Amino acid sequence: MEFYSYWRSSAAYRVRIALAFKGMAADMQYVHLLKDGGQQRLSAYKSLNPSQLVPTLVDGDLTLNQSLAILEYLEIKQPQPALLPADLQLALKVRAVTLDIACDIHPLNNLRVLQYLTGPLQLSEQQKLHWIQHWLQQGFQALELRLSHQAGNCCFGDMVTWADLCLIPQIYNALRFGLDMSPYPTLWRVYQYCQTLPAFIAAAPEQQPDAQ
Ligand SMILES: O=C(O)/C=C\C(=O)CC(=O)CC(=O)O
């Protein structure tokens, strides 16, 4: 398998955690989102992923974008150790949390959106930061309420699931932008716990060879 990653991409970070957790090897390919005007825009990468986003996974004939689809592929290819609960209702709730993060939080603060705010829309850095923190706060408030009753060490009891794979990179991103995490004690507790697990440590942005 080849995996196209960027150290600070929270979508790539989700998949790196899954690869490490399942002990699956991948040939890492690095796409620098800022260098050369954004290497994701170079034609070689664009032909692999017309969305010009990371991550992309290539496994034989299969070229797959979207981190959640890639997580699903890895789960099918190597079911153990599982990252989804066996209980159907719980597994669906895990999926809903992944969508809360991947659809409703992360895209609003993604690089291309921020570049559009400060480029064509001419927002100041301070206005950009306000935008970022506003959407993080909205998303995290809902997640805190949703998870406070069911979280243990992880979002769903003590089992590491896709929800944690999405949450921890999103909190990493929030910390980058100076978000105060004190209103979200459950999310913060899960973050602290997951940071002690080997798969999360190995997948962390600062551990990647393309980190600078
Ligand atoms: O400033 C940079 O290093 C460029 C890009 C990113 O971090 C990736 C993102 O767009 C944020 C994210 O995925 O959470």
PDBQT file of the ligand as one rigid body, heavy atoms in Angstrom, charges set to zero:
ROOT
HETATM    1  O1  LIG A 301      -0.806  24.840   7.961  1.00  0.00    +0.000 OA
HETATM    2  C1  LIG A 301      -0.425  23.825   7.354  1.00  0.00    +0.000 C 
HETATM    3  O2  LIG A 301       0.570  23.186   7.720  1.00  0.00    +0.000 OA
HETATM    4  C2  LIG A 301      -1.164  23.376   6.168  1.00  0.00    +0.000 C 
HETATM    5  C3  LIG A 301      -2.199  22.538   6.120  1.00  0.00    +0.000 C 
HETATM    6  C4  LIG A 301      -2.761  21.839   7.273  1.00  0.00    +0.000 C 
HETATM    7  O3  LIG A 301      -2.367  22.026   8.378  1.00  0.00    +0.000 OA
HETATM    8  C5  LIG A 301      -3.848  20.862   7.019  1.00  0.00    +0.000 C 
HETATM    9  C6  LIG A 301      -5.160  21.445   7.326  1.00  0.00    +0.000 C 
HETATM   10  O4  LIG A 301      -5.842  21.918   6.445  1.00  0.00    +0.000 OA
HETATM   11  C7  LIG A 301      -5.628  21.424   8.711  1.00  0.00    +0.000 C 
HETATM   12  C8  LIG A 301      -6.190  20.118   9.125  1.00  0.00    +0.000 C 
HETATM   13  O5  LIG A 301      -6.269  19.182   8.327  1.00  0.00    +0.000 OA
HETATM   14  O6  LIG A 301      -6.599  20.007  10.284  1.00  0.00    +0.000 OA
ENDROOT
TORSDOF 0
